[in-house]
């Protein structure tokens, strides 16, 4: 598996641990995101790095038992400083409450580190 797919999986495991179990290191999680990070959320809101940081601070352990499953990862474009990757993300909460989204993420390279620069999520159905 390539480093971009590994980054996606590793970050989602850390997010799942943080919001689902209240486990992990917030600074280590946030270090995966570029300080100029932006995001269009599943409900259409535009977020920046500070909003993301506040979200994680306020949601430690708030979604007990959440599982995040990633599928259909595809590199749309790749160049020497990063890649544009699409994937399908399923979030599963206890009692079979699920959300499905198509996501596209711009990942950049800073030395050996892969950083999240922009994420766009769109609600999806089966």
N, C-alpha and C positions, 0 to 999 in steps of 0.2 A: 504494500500500500504506500502511496506517496505521502510526502510530508504535509501537504495541504489537507488531504483526507484525514490523516492522523491528528492534525490540529483540530479539525471539526469534531472528531469523535472525543478527543481528550477534553476539549472545552465543554462539550455538552455533558460529559461525565461529571466534571467539576461543578457545572451549573446544577445538575440533578442532585449532587451531594449537598450543595449549599442551600438551595431552596427546599429540597425534599427532606433532608435530614439535619440541616443546620451544622454540617460538617465541612471543614476545609479552611483555607486561608484566603480571606477576601483580597488581600493585596496580591497574592499569587494569581487569583482569578482575574482581577482587573489588569494585571500586567500583560495579559494576552490581547488587550485592546489598545489600539493606537489612541493617544491623547486627543486626536482629532476625529475619533470615531463618531459616526452618525448612523442612524437607523430609522427606517420606516417600519413601524410596528404592524402587527396583524390587524389592528383597528385603524390604521392610517395616520397615527401620530408620529411626528418627527422627533427623534430623541438625539441627544448628544452624549458625550462621555460623562459629564456630570450627572445627567439624568440616569444613565445606566448605573453609575456608582451609587446614587441614592436608591435606585430600585433594589440593587443587591443588598445594601445596608438595611433596607426596610423589609426585606422578604426572606431573611435567613430562617429556614425551617418552617415557612408558612404553607408549603404545599406537601404535607406529609405523604410519603409514599409515591410521589410522582416518578414516572418512568419516561425517559425521552428516548425515542427510537428514531434513528436516522436511516434513510433509504435513498436509493437512486442518486448517489453522489456522482456528479459529472463536472469535469473541468471544461468550462466554456471557452476559456482563453488562458494562456500561460505565457509569461515573459520573464526576463531575468530578475525583476524586482517583485514578482507576485503572480497572482492568479485570480480569475473570476470563476467561482464554483457555484453550481446549483445543487440543491438537495431537497428531499421531502422530509419533514420533521413531524413526528406524531408524539404528542404529549398525552400520557395516560395517567389519570388520577384514579384513586380507589373508587369503587362502585361503577367502573367502566365509563367514566366521564373522559371523553377524548376530544382533542383538537388536532386538526391536520393543517399543515401549512406548506406551501412551496416557498423556498427561501433561496435568495441569491446573495452571495457574500463576496466582497472584494477583500482579498488577503494580500498583505504586503510583506516584504522581507526586509528586516533590519538586521544585518549581519546574518547570524544563523537562526534568528527568531522569526516566527511567522506571527504577524499581528493582524487583528481584525480592524479594517478601515471603514467598511460600510456594509450594512446588512439591510436587505429589503425582504419583508415577509408578506405573503399574500394568503388569505384563508383559502382552504381547499376542501373539496368533498371527495369521496372515494372515486 
